[in-house]
Amino acid sequence: MIKTKCNRLRDKLIGLCDPILEDKGFELVQLEVIPGKRRTILRFFLDRLSEVSGITVDECARMNRELGDILEFEAEFDQPYVLEVSSPGLDRPLVKETHFQRFAGNKAHIHTFGSAGRTALTVGILRGVENHLIILEDEKGEELRVPFSAIKKARIKYEWNR
């Protein structure tokens, strides 16, 4: 029951905020709605639309104020909420097919739906997207194709070069 309510709120907030963010040059990478006993946490992960360079702390602060104003006047909440706006980080989630294309050449960890409710982990270098298939190169240099619809969650796996 709570999950359904959170999903409805999440979908409503995405519909409300996504066009405004795009007009300002930002992409809503992911929105987490985390219910609590006293307040709900709304966690917006933003990135720049056109660049791979990321979003700055000052931009996050500015968008926190702007999103706060929008939510104050446009959204109705049954309890208090905490608004958080941040970068998706170096180990950023890959949520949309365009993310897999945009970050081609990077190592990724992809969890797919498996049998009996289990998930399977696939690790490889992103090579792109073709016909809703995510193309990866595994450690042996073999090409793997993972249906986008089979992905439960995926992240860039940033590796520090020492």
N, C-alpha and C positions, 0 to 999 in steps of 0.2 A: 504494500500500500504506500509506504513512504517513498519507495523507489519510483513508483508511477507519478506521485506528486512532484518529486524532484525533477523527473524527466519532463513533465509538462512545464514547470517553471523554467527549466533550462531551455527548452524549445522556444518559449515565449521571449526570454531574454535574448536569445540568439536572433530571433526575428526582429526584435526591437533595436538591438545594438549593432548587428553586423553591417547594415547599410550605412550607418553613421560612421562606424570605424573605417569602412572602405572609402568613404568620401574624404576622410582625413589621412588616407594613405596607409592604413594599418589593416592587418589581417587578424581576425579572431581565430587563433590556432586551436584553442580548446577552452571550454568553459566547464568548470567543476562547480556543482551545487552540492554542498556538504551540510546536511541537516544536523542541528544540535539541539540540546534541551532548551537552551535560552536564546540562541541565535543561529542563523544560517550563515555559512561562509559562501560567498560568491567569489570564485577565483578565476579571473580572466587572464589567459596567456595570450599576449599580443606579439606580433612581429611586423616588420615593414613589409608592404606588399611587393615592392619591386627590387628589394636588395637582399643579399644574403648577410649583410653586415650586422643585422640585429637591431634591437630597440635599446635606447639609452635609459638610464635611471630617470633622467629629467622627463623624457617622453612618457615613461610609465606613471610618474607623479602627475603630469598634466592630464593624461587620459583617465587616471583615477578620479580626479576632480570632475572632468567632463562626464564620465560615466555615472558618477555619483549624482550629478545634477539631473541627468536623464532618468535614472532610476527613481529619484525622489519625486519627479513630476509625472512620469509615465507608467511606472510599474506599481502594482499593489501587492503588499506583503502582509501575511498574517502574523508575522513576528519580526523582531529586529534582525538585521543582517550586518555582516562585516564584508566590506568590499576590498578585494585584493587584486591588484593589476601588476603583472610581472612579465618578464621575458620567458619564453619556453626553455631557455638554457641551452647549454652545449649538448646535452643528451636529450634533445628536444623530441617531443612526440611527433609521430607521423600519422596524421589523422585523415587527410584527404589524398586522393590519388595524385594531385598536383604536387604534394609534398615529396612523394617518392621520386618524381621527375626532377623537381627543383634541387634535391639533395643527392642526385646521382653522383657516384664517385666516392660517397661516404659509406663507412661500415654501418650496418643496421642490425638490430635484434628484432625479429618479427615473431610474435606469438600467434599461432593459428588455433582455431577451434579443432579439437580432436575428438576421438570417440570417447564415450562414457564420461563426458564433461571435462575431460582433461585437455590441456593445451600442449602444443608442440612448439619448440623453439627452433627457429631457423636463423642462422647468422651468415651474413655475407656482405659483399660490396654491392650497393645499389647500382644498377645499370640503366634503369628507366622503367617505363610503363608502356605496355602494348595491349590493346583490346582488353582492358581491365585486369591485366595480369602484371604483377610486380616482378620485374626481372632482377635476379640476384646472381652474383658469381660467388660460389662457395670457396672454401679454403683450398680445394683441389683444382680450382679454376673451371669447374663445371657450371653451366648455366642452369639456374632453377627458375621456375615460373610459379608464382603463388597468386591464386585468385584474390583480388582485393576483398571480395565478399567473405573470404575465409579468415581474414585477419581480425584477431581480437584486440591486439594492441601492438604498436611498433614504435621503436625509438632509434634515433641516431646513437651510435655507440662511439662517442668521442674518445680518441686515444691520444695521450700526451706523448710527444716525441722528446726523448731525453738525449 
